Amino acid sequence: FIAKPVKNPDGTLNLFNWECAIPGKKDTIWEGGLYKIRMLFKDDFPSTPPKCKFEPPLFHPNVYPSGTVCLSLLDENKDWKPSITIKQLLIGIQDLLNNPNPDDPAQAEAYQIFCQNRAEYEKRVRREAAKFSAEIVQKQMLG
């Protein structure tokens, strides 16, 4: 996992804007990929959860076309608690990758393929994992 605040042009850290990366779990169709996610915090954090957005957006039933993650842990009206840590959020999102919630779809195409043609869904996800290989993404993020 990678999680770091973005640097402002003057070199100071912007604690409201974090660049993160989530590895695909071993022995899953997501393995080998490192998926970049941006966490945007509001002034009233931790009362409200951060907005978490895959950049670029991922092919996944619970990721909106914009890249925003649809997860009850990130919803202040559902499972969000101010005590939840950034690490716990990243682990929750990592778990969601391999365990989509068909009851809360956010992306029609990924949802339909996940429900109707699991082999095609897995093929598409493996393509994503290859496109976002850990080696390439780490170089982009860590230099």
Sequence and secondary structure as in RCSB ss.txt:
>XXXX:A:sequence
FIAKPVKNPDGTLNLFNWECAIPGKKDTIWEGGLYKIRMLFKDDFPSTPPKCKFEPPLFHPNVYPSGTVCLSLLD
ENKDWKPSITIKQLLIGIQDLLNNPNPDDPAQAEAYQIFCQNRAEYEKRVRREAAKFSAEIVQKQMLG
>XXXX:A:secstr
 EEEEEE TTS EEEEEEEEEEE  TTSTTTTBEEEEEEE  TTTTTS  EEEESS    TTB TTSBB  GGG 
TTTT  TT  HHHHHHHHHHHHHS  TTS   HHHHHHHHH HHHHHHHHHHHHHHTBHHHHHHHHH 
